[in-house]
Amino acid sequence: MIQGFAILMGFYFVGQVIAVLTRIPIPGNVLGMVLLLLSLKFRIIKLGDVEDASDLLLDNLMFLFLPTTVAIMLYFDIILKSWPVMLGVTIVSTFIVAFVVGKIADGPKRGDENDL
């Protein structure tokens, strides 16, 4: 499992270095995840090498979001003032996402419905 964490942190570090050196507007952690995905896809690393570590992180994901959730309370007065706008944006964006996902899901249905 320690090897898996080392691999995950290595990809995170490489992504951060690439983001800082190239100054591209993509966060380093996202670049690291893309590199990890490509390494898994092209079988440079095996899924079993990172599976235990990633399962542990996913099982405890709630604890990783706890500091962010608590920090939101610092801005409660701002949220209280602008909650109608936030609610409206949330509702509208939810319908837009549902519409786009529905259109994407309908895309592959070109022939008979039994083709899928």
Backbone torsions as a table, in degrees:
resi	resn	phi	psi	omega
1	MET	NA	-35.5	179.2
2	ILE	-64.7	-36.4	176.9
3	GLN	-62.8	-40.1	178.4
4	GLY	-63.4	-43.5	176.5
5	PHE	-63.1	-38.8	179.1
6	ALA	-63.5	-40.5	178.5
7	ILE	-65.3	-46.9	179.7
8	LEU	-61.0	-44.3	179.4
9	MET	-68.5	-31.7	176.0
10	GLY	-63.2	-44.6	177.9
11	PHE	-66.2	-37.5	175.9
12	TYR	-60.7	-47.5	-179.2
13	PHE	-62.3	-46.0	179.5
14	VAL	-61.4	-41.7	177.3
15	GLY	-61.9	-41.0	178.0
16	GLN	-64.4	-43.1	179.8
17	VAL	-62.6	-44.2	179.3
18	ILE	-62.2	-42.9	-179.3
19	ALA	-63.8	-40.6	-178.9
20	VAL	-71.8	-44.1	-176.6
21	LEU	-70.8	-37.6	-177.0
22	THR	-91.0	-16.4	-179.7
23	ARG	56.0	33.2	175.3
24	ILE	-79.6	151.8	-175.2
25	PRO	-81.8	38.0	177.3
26	ILE	-118.1	129.6	-179.8
27	PRO	-59.6	146.2	-178.6
28	GLY	-62.0	-34.9	179.4
29	ASN	-66.6	-32.3	177.1
30	VAL	-69.8	-41.7	176.8
31	LEU	-61.7	-40.6	177.6
32	GLY	-62.0	-40.3	178.5
33	MET	-66.1	-38.5	177.8
34	VAL	-65.1	-43.1	177.0
35	LEU	-62.4	-39.6	176.8
36	LEU	-63.5	-44.1	178.1
37	LEU	-59.8	-46.8	179.7
38	LEU	-64.4	-38.4	178.2
39	SER	-64.8	-37.2	176.4
40	LEU	-71.6	-41.0	-178.4
41	LYS	-62.6	-43.5	-177.8
42	PHE	-92.5	13.2	174.4
43	ARG	57.6	34.6	173.9
44	ILE	-73.9	-39.6	170.7
45	ILE	-120.3	155.3	-179.1
46	LYS	-92.0	147.0	178.3
47	LEU	-58.6	-38.1	-179.6
48	GLY	-62.0	-24.7	179.5
49	ASP	-68.8	-29.7	-176.8
50	VAL	-116.7	-2.5	-173.2
51	GLU	-64.8	-46.2	-178.9
52	ASP	-63.5	-43.7	-179.4
53	ALA	-66.3	-41.9	-179.3
54	SER	-70.2	-35.5	175.8
55	ASP	-63.5	-40.8	177.7
56	LEU	-62.7	-42.7	178.1
57	LEU	-64.7	-42.1	179.7
58	LEU	-67.6	-36.9	178.5
59	ASP	-65.2	-27.8	-177.9
60	ASN	-111.9	23.8	-177.0
61	LEU	-60.5	-33.1	-179.7
62	MET	-58.4	-40.3	-179.4
63	PHE	-68.1	-27.3	179.3
64	LEU	-74.0	-24.8	178.0
65	PHE	-90.3	-8.5	-177.3
66	LEU	-59.2	-46.3	178.5
67	PRO	-60.8	-37.3	178.4
68	THR	-66.2	-42.3	179.6
69	THR	-63.5	-41.2	177.9
70	VAL	-67.5	-38.2	-179.8
71	ALA	-64.7	-27.8	177.7
72	ILE	-60.3	-30.5	179.7
73	MET	-63.3	-22.6	175.7
74	LEU	-65.5	-26.4	-177.2
75	TYR	-107.3	24.0	-176.4
76	PHE	-61.5	-35.4	179.9
77	ASP	-65.7	-36.9	176.8
78	ILE	-68.8	-42.2	178.8
79	ILE	-63.1	-40.3	-179.8
80	LEU	-62.3	-37.6	-179.6
81	LYS	-73.8	-32.2	-172.4
82	SER	-115.2	20.7	-176.9
83	TRP	-65.0	-33.2	178.4
84	PRO	-63.3	-39.9	178.5
85	VAL	-66.2	-43.4	179.8
86	MET	-62.8	-40.7	178.2
87	LEU	-65.1	-42.8	179.1
88	GLY	-63.0	-45.1	178.8
89	VAL	-63.2	-39.6	179.2
90	THR	-63.5	-44.4	-179.3
91	ILE	-65.9	-47.4	-179.1
92	VAL	-62.9	-45.5	-179.1
93	SER	-66.3	-31.8	177.0
94	THR	-64.0	-43.7	178.2
95	PHE	-66.8	-37.2	177.7
96	ILE	-64.5	-44.9	179.2
97	VAL	-63.2	-43.4	179.2
98	ALA	-62.0	-40.3	179.1
99	PHE	-64.2	-47.3	-178.4
100	VAL	-65.4	-43.0	179.0
101	VAL	-64.3	-39.4	176.9
102	GLY	-61.7	-42.5	178.3
103	LYS	-65.5	-40.3	178.4
104	ILE	-65.6	-39.9	179.8
105	ALA	-67.5	-31.7	178.2
106	ASP	-76.7	-18.3	-176.1
107	GLY	-56.1	-48.2	-176.4
108	PRO	-68.5	-14.8	-176.5
109	LYS	-81.2	81.2	179.7
110	ARG	-102.3	-34.1	-178.2
111	GLY	-107.6	-137.9	178.2
112	ASP	-67.9	146.8	-179.3
113	GLU	-67.2	-17.2	179.4
114	ASN	-82.3	-3.8	179.1
115	ASP	-66.0	-29.0	-177.9
116	LEU	-78.3	NA	NA
